[in-house]
Amino acid sequence: MLGTEGYSPRVLAQAVRQASKASSFEDASDDLRELGGIRISATQLQRLCGRIGGEWAQHRDREVQAFREQRLACAYAAAPVAAAVMLDGGRVQTRAAESGRGVHEARWRETKVACCLSLSSQETATDPQPEPPAKFLNPPRVAQLAADIKRRARGAPGRLAPPLAKKQPKKKKKKKRPTRQRVRTVVATMADSETFGWQMVAEVHRRGLDRAQRKACVCDGQKYNWTLYEMHLAPSGFIGILDFVHLVAYLHDAAHACTKGDPSAAWKQYEQWMRWAWSGQRDRLLASLRRAAAQLGKPTPKTAEEDPRRVLADTVGYVSNNRGRMKYPYYRKLGLPISSAPVESTIKQINRRVKGTEKFWLKGGAEAMLQLRAAYLSEDDRVSAYWSRPRPYARAAGPGRFRRAA
């Protein structure tokens, strides 16, 4: 049966799915025409995504309200053995509404994303991986990791080229991972941190992750992440874990900042600090960082970000503030992840659709698209459930906008 949009629910679902996955509405329109013989203009696809994504956002908000009123039912009878929640943010450009032709008041705004994961892992009496992975012992790889996740607006002029990597031995057959991801669901929004926090914890409750025997919240060092953790996850027993890769970036930069242009000495210092962090020697690490910072002297309020004094001071502050979330051997014995890679990968997938120098979204349009991307990146049945619900049909545009391709 055709809806008032002029297509069956199945074709409408195909159109919205493609528009939420392609790099642009124009590309999605071309794909539908070439692959499905369906002609839907880019403008019409944009309107449809705005409406459907808006409906799904309203459903999410109703669930959040039900959770806050203690009416939201858990959708899973059995709790997972282990679970993890990972928080991070992306970027999107917005523009002012109703300002005439062209882009007005363009600005970059943050998107907030949570990955809610059920895990398959076992608790062990001893550390299952006492030695750091090879990627943290390979100078070019570490330099690239540090550059990729660096949060400073500018580069790191103090970071020198790493020493030449030694010839690597043949790769051994990979061991079975002690911790495996089972089901991922995604929460994404343009809303403020407080609203996002309630959206995240409602999803955690709906999936029963708060009832897991072992559970973690893995994030970088941003303050708002840990504020949300303390407010919504710590009370139900989640363990806060600092993402190890972000820590590696700080240690790598600090090692180069304190060794005065000697790449070999910088690598030696980095490796020592990294091994202490990996093995849980937090006091030893922090004491060494403080000694290195003291040798350089304190930065002044006008000290540049790339100044070695500032780099060391920032690293000391980062480690000091997150010291209680760096018990990595303990977390590995619990079978919990110490990297937030899943949420960073999810953000990359979202950014491919919404982020770009030539993409300028109205706030409502961005929120609608984030709901679509979150739904299609989630590995449960939410998409089919969304489409199976009765919809308040209304025309997205005038008649004749939908035509079958010749």
C-alpha positions as CSV (number, residue, x, y, z in Angstrom):
1,M,0.0,0.0,0.0
2,L,1.3,3.4,-0.9
3,G,1.7,6.1,1.7
4,T,0.9,9.8,1.0
5,E,4.6,10.2,0.0
6,G,3.7,8.2,-3.1
7,Y,5.8,5.1,-2.4
8,S,5.4,1.9,-0.5
9,P,7.0,1.8,2.9
10,R,9.7,-0.6,1.5
11,V,10.8,1.8,-1.2
12,L,10.6,4.8,1.3
13,A,12.9,2.8,3.7
14,Q,15.3,2.1,0.9
15,A,15.5,5.8,-0.1
16,V,16.0,7.0,3.5
17,R,18.7,4.3,4.1
18,Q,20.6,5.3,1.0
19,A,20.4,9.0,1.7
20,S,21.8,8.4,5.2
21,K,24.7,6.3,3.9
22,A,25.8,8.2,0.8
23,S,28.2,11.1,1.0
24,S,25.5,13.5,-0.1
25,F,21.8,13.7,-1.0
26,E,22.9,14.2,-4.6
27,D,24.9,11.0,-4.6
28,A,22.0,9.1,-2.9
29,S,19.6,10.4,-5.6
30,D,22.0,9.1,-8.3
31,D,22.4,5.7,-6.6
32,L,18.6,5.2,-6.3
33,R,18.2,6.1,-10.0
34,E,21.0,3.9,-11.3
35,L,20.6,0.9,-9.0
36,G,16.9,0.9,-8.2
37,G,15.3,2.7,-11.1
38,I,13.8,5.2,-8.7
39,R,13.8,9.0,-9.3
40,I,13.8,11.0,-6.2
41,S,15.4,14.4,-6.2
42,A,18.2,15.4,-3.8
43,T,15.9,18.0,-2.3
44,Q,13.1,15.6,-1.7
45,L,15.5,13.1,-0.1
46,Q,16.7,15.8,2.2
47,R,13.1,16.6,3.2
48,L,12.3,12.9,3.8
49,C,15.3,12.3,5.9
50,G,14.5,15.4,7.9
51,R,11.0,14.1,8.6
52,I,11.9,10.5,9.3
53,G,14.9,11.4,11.4
54,G,12.8,13.8,13.3
55,E,10.2,11.1,14.0
56,W,12.9,8.8,15.3
57,A,14.3,11.6,17.5
58,Q,10.9,12.1,19.0
59,H,10.6,8.4,19.7
60,R,14.1,8.6,21.4
61,D,12.9,11.6,23.5
62,R,9.8,9.7,24.6
63,E,12.0,6.8,25.8
64,V,14.3,9.2,27.6
65,Q,11.3,10.8,29.4
66,A,9.9,7.3,30.3
67,F,13.3,6.4,31.7
68,R,13.4,9.6,33.8
69,E,10.0,8.7,35.1
70,Q,11.1,5.1,35.8
71,R,8.7,3.7,33.2
72,L,11.1,2.5,30.5
73,A,11.2,-1.3,30.3
74,C,14.5,-3.1,29.7
75,A,14.3,-4.8,26.3
76,Y,16.6,-7.7,27.2
77,A,15.6,-10.4,29.7
78,A,19.2,-11.6,30.3
79,A,22.0,-9.1,31.2
80,P,25.3,-9.4,29.3
81,V,28.3,-10.8,31.2
82,A,30.4,-7.7,30.3
83,A,29.6,-4.3,28.9
84,A,31.2,-1.0,27.9
85,V,30.0,2.5,27.2
86,M,32.3,4.8,25.2
87,L,31.8,8.5,24.8
88,D,33.4,11.0,22.4
89,G,32.5,13.8,20.0
90,G,32.6,14.8,16.4
91,R,32.1,17.9,14.4
92,V,29.6,19.3,12.0
93,Q,29.0,22.7,10.3
94,T,25.7,24.5,10.8
95,R,24.1,27.5,9.2
96,A,21.4,30.0,10.2
97,A,17.8,29.2,9.2
98,E,15.6,31.5,7.1
99,S,18.5,33.8,6.1
100,G,17.9,33.8,2.4
101,R,20.1,32.2,-0.3
102,G,23.6,31.1,0.6
103,V,25.2,30.2,3.8
104,H,24.8,32.5,6.7
105,E,26.4,32.4,10.2
106,A,28.3,29.2,9.5
107,R,30.0,27.6,12.5
108,W,31.4,24.3,13.6
109,R,29.5,22.6,16.3
110,E,30.1,19.4,18.3
111,T,28.2,16.2,17.9
112,K,28.1,13.9,20.9
113,V,28.3,10.1,20.4
114,A,28.0,7.1,22.7
115,C,28.8,3.5,21.8
116,C,26.9,1.0,24.0
117,L,28.5,-2.4,23.8
118,S,27.8,-5.9,25.1
119,L,31.1,-7.9,25.3
120,S,32.2,-11.5,25.4
121,S,35.2,-11.9,27.7
122,Q,36.5,-13.8,30.7
123,E,37.8,-12.7,34.0
124,T,41.4,-14.0,34.7
125,A,43.6,-14.3,37.8
126,T,46.6,-12.9,36.0
127,D,47.1,-10.2,33.4
128,P,46.4,-11.8,30.1
129,Q,48.6,-9.3,28.2
130,P,51.5,-8.1,30.4
131,E,53.5,-6.9,27.4
132,P,52.3,-3.9,25.4
133,P,51.0,-4.6,21.8
134,A,53.6,-4.2,19.0
135,K,51.9,-1.1,17.7
136,F,53.0,0.8,20.8
137,L,56.6,-0.3,20.3
138,N,56.9,0.8,16.7
139,P,58.2,4.4,16.4
140,P,56.5,5.4,13.1
141,R,53.3,3.7,14.1
142,V,53.3,5.5,17.5
143,A,54.0,8.8,15.9
144,Q,51.1,8.3,13.5
145,L,48.8,7.3,16.4
146,A,49.7,10.3,18.3
147,A,49.2,12.6,15.4
148,D,45.8,11.1,14.5
149,I,44.3,11.6,17.9
150,K,45.9,14.8,18.9
151,R,43.3,17.2,20.3
152,R,45.3,20.4,20.1
153,A,44.1,22.8,17.4
154,R,47.6,23.2,16.0
155,G,50.1,20.5,15.3
156,A,52.9,19.6,17.5
157,P,56.0,21.5,16.3
158,G,58.0,20.0,19.2
159,R,57.4,16.5,17.9
160,L,60.4,15.4,15.9
161,A,60.7,12.6,13.3
162,P,60.9,9.3,15.1
163,P,64.0,7.2,14.8
164,L,64.1,4.7,12.0
165,A,62.2,1.6,12.9
166,K,64.2,-1.6,13.4
167,K,63.4,-4.4,10.9
168,Q,60.3,-6.0,12.3
169,P,60.2,-9.7,12.7
170,K,57.6,-11.7,10.8
171,K,54.2,-11.3,12.3
172,K,53.1,-14.1,14.5
173,K,49.7,-15.6,14.1
174,K,47.2,-13.4,16.0
175,K,46.0,-14.8,19.3
176,K,42.3,-14.9,20.0
177,R,41.2,-11.7,21.5
178,P,40.4,-12.0,25.2
179,T,37.6,-9.3,24.8
180,R,35.2,-9.3,21.9
181,Q,32.5,-6.9,21.0
182,R,29.1,-8.6,20.6
183,V,26.4,-6.0,19.9
184,R,26.9,-2.2,19.4
185,T,24.2,0.4,19.6
186,V,24.8,4.1,19.0
187,V,23.5,7.3,20.5
188,A,24.2,10.5,18.6
189,T,23.0,14.1,19.0
190,M,23.6,17.8,18.7
191,A,22.0,18.4,22.1
192,D,23.9,19.8,25.1
193,S,25.9,17.5,27.5
194,E,23.1,17.2,30.0
195,T,20.6,16.1,27.5
196,F,23.1,13.7,25.9
197,G,23.8,12.1,29.3
198,W,20.1,11.2,29.7
199,Q,19.9,9.8,26.2
200,M,23.0,7.7,26.8
201,V,21.9,6.3,30.2
202,A,18.4,5.5,28.9
203,E,19.9,3.4,26.1
204,V,22.2,1.7,28.7
205,H,19.1,0.8,30.8
206,R,17.0,-0.3,27.8
207,R,19.7,-2.8,26.8
208,G,20.3,-4.0,30.4
209,L,24.0,-3.0,30.3
210,D,23.8,-1.6,33.8
211,R,23.0,-5.2,35.0
212,A,26.2,-6.6,33.5
213,Q,28.6,-8.3,36.0
214,R,31.6,-6.4,34.6
215,K,31.2,-3.0,33.0
216,A,33.3,-0.1,32.0
217,C,33.1,3.5,30.7
218,V,36.1,4.1,28.4
219,C,36.8,7.8,27.4
220,D,39.5,10.2,26.7
221,G,40.3,12.9,29.3
222,Q,37.6,15.4,28.4
223,K,36.0,16.7,31.6
224,Y,32.4,16.5,30.4
225,N,32.8,12.8,29.6
226,W,33.8,12.0,33.2
227,T,31.0,14.3,34.5
228,L,28.5,12.2,32.6
229,Y,30.2,9.1,33.9
230,E,30.0,10.2,37.5
231,M,26.4,11.3,37.2
232,H,24.9,8.4,35.2
233,L,27.2,5.3,35.2
234,A,29.3,5.2,38.3
235,P,26.2,4.8,40.6
236,S,25.4,1.5,38.8
237,G,29.0,0.1,39.1
238,F,30.6,1.1,35.9
239,I,34.4,1.4,36.1
240,G,35.9,4.5,34.6
241,I,38.9,3.8,32.3
242,L,41.1,6.3,30.5
243,D,41.6,5.4,26.9
244,F,45.2,4.1,26.6
245,V,45.8,5.5,23.1
246,H,45.1,9.0,24.2
247,L,47.5,8.6,27.0
248,V,50.1,7.3,24.5
249,A,49.7,10.5,22.5
250,Y,50.5,12.6,25.6
251,L,53.5,10.5,26.6
252,H,54.9,10.6,23.1
253,D,54.6,14.4,22.9
254,A,56.1,14.9,26.4
255,A,59.0,12.6,25.6
256,H,59.9,14.6,22.5
257,A,59.4,17.9,24.4
258,C,61.9,17.0,27.2
259,T,64.7,15.5,25.2
260,K,65.9,18.6,23.3
261,G,65.8,17.4,19.8
262,D,67.3,13.9,20.3
263,P,64.9,11.4,18.6
264,S,66.6,8.3,20.1
265,A,66.5,9.7,23.6
266,A,62.9,10.8,23.1
267,W,61.9,7.2,22.0
268,K,63.7,5.7,24.9
269,Q,61.9,8.0,27.3
270,Y,58.6,7.4,25.7
271,E,59.0,3.6,25.8
272,Q,59.8,3.8,29.5
273,W,56.8,5.9,30.3
274,M,54.5,3.8,28.2
275,R,55.6,0.6,29.8
276,W,55.1,2.0,33.2
277,A,51.6,3.1,32.2
278,W,50.8,-0.3,30.6
279,S,51.9,-2.2,33.8
280,G,50.0,0.1,36.1
281,Q,53.0,1.9,37.7
282,R,51.1,5.2,37.9
283,D,53.0,6.7,40.8
284,R,56.3,6.0,39.1
285,L,55.1,7.5,35.9
286,L,53.7,10.6,37.5
287,A,56.9,11.2,39.5
288,S,59.1,10.9,36.4
289,L,56.8,13.3,34.5
290,R,56.9,15.8,37.3
291,R,60.8,15.7,37.4
292,A,60.9,16.2,33.7
293,A,58.5,19.2,33.9
294,A,60.5,20.7,36.8
295,Q,63.7,20.6,34.8
296,L,62.1,22.6,32.1
297,G,60.4,25.1,34.4
298,K,56.8,26.2,34.8
299,P,55.0,27.7,31.7
300,T,53.5,31.2,32.0
301,P,50.0,32.1,31.0
302,K,51.4,33.4,27.7
303,T,53.4,30.2,26.9
304,A,52.5,28.8,23.6
305,E,50.9,25.3,23.4
306,E,53.8,23.9,21.5
307,D,56.4,25.1,24.0
308,P,58.0,22.1,25.7
309,R,57.1,23.6,29.1
310,R,53.5,23.7,28.2
311,V,53.5,20.2,26.7
312,L,55.1,18.7,29.9
313,A,52.7,20.7,32.1
314,D,49.7,19.5,30.1
315,T,50.9,15.9,30.3
316,V,51.4,16.1,34.1
317,G,48.0,17.5,34.5
318,Y,46.4,14.8,32.2
319,V,48.0,11.9,34.1
320,S,47.4,13.5,37.5
321,N,43.7,14.1,36.8
322,N,43.2,10.6,35.4
323,R,45.4,8.6,37.7
324,G,42.5,6.7,39.2
325,R,41.4,5.5,35.8
326,M,44.8,4.0,34.8
327,K,44.8,0.6,36.5
328,Y,45.3,-1.2,33.2
329,P,46.5,-4.6,34.4
330,Y,43.4,-4.8,36.7
331,Y,41.1,-3.9,33.8
332,R,42.6,-6.5,31.6
333,K,42.2,-9.2,34.2
334,L,38.5,-8.2,34.4
335,G,38.2,-8.7,30.6
336,L,37.4,-5.0,30.0
337,P,38.6,-2.9,27.1
338,I,41.2,-0.1,27.7
339,S,40.7,1.6,24.3
340,S,37.8,3.7,23.0
341,A,38.5,2.7,19.4
342,P,34.9,1.5,18.8
343,V,33.4,5.0,19.4
344,E,36.2,6.7,17.4
345,S,35.5,4.4,14.5
346,T,31.8,5.1,14.8
347,I,32.4,8.8,14.8
348,K,34.4,8.4,11.6
349,Q,31.5,6.6,10.0
350,I,29.1,9.4,11.1
351,N,31.5,12.1,10.0
352,R,31.7,10.7,6.5
353,R,28.0,11.6,6.1
354,V,27.7,14.8,8.0
355,K,31.1,16.5,8.1
356,G,32.7,18.4,5.3
357,T,33.9,21.9,4.4
358,E,31.0,22.2,1.9
359,K,28.3,20.7,4.1
360,F,26.3,23.2,6.1
361,W,23.3,21.9,8.1
362,L,20.4,23.4,9.7
363,K,20.4,22.3,13.3
364,G,17.2,20.3,12.9
365,G,18.5,18.6,9.8
366,A,21.7,17.6,11.4
367,E,19.9,16.1,14.4
368,A,17.6,14.2,12.1
369,M,20.5,12.8,10.1
370,L,22.4,11.8,13.3
371,Q,19.4,9.7,14.3
372,L,19.3,7.9,11.0
373,R,23.1,7.2,11.1
374,A,22.9,6.1,14.7
375,A,20.0,3.7,13.9
376,Y,21.7,2.2,10.9
377,L,25.1,1.8,12.7
378,S,23.3,0.0,15.6
379,E,23.5,-3.7,15.5
380,D,20.1,-4.5,16.9
381,D,16.7,-4.6,15.4
382,R,15.8,-0.9,15.9
383,V,15.7,0.0,12.2
384,S,13.0,-2.7,11.5
385,A,11.2,-1.7,14.7
386,Y,11.2,2.0,13.6
387,W,9.8,1.2,10.2
388,S,7.2,-1.2,11.6
389,R,5.6,1.4,13.8
390,P,2.6,3.4,12.4
391,R,3.8,6.7,11.0
392,P,2.0,10.1,10.9
393,Y,2.1,10.3,7.1
394,A,2.1,13.8,5.5
395,R,3.4,15.1,2.2
396,A,7.1,16.0,2.2
397,A,6.5,18.0,-1.0
398,G,3.9,18.6,-3.7
399,P,2.5,15.8,-5.9
400,G,4.6,14.6,-8.8
401,R,7.9,14.7,-7.0
402,F,8.3,10.9,-7.0
403,R,8.7,9.2,-10.4
404,R,9.9,5.9,-11.6
405,A,12.9,6.1,-13.8
406,A,12.2,5.3,-17.4
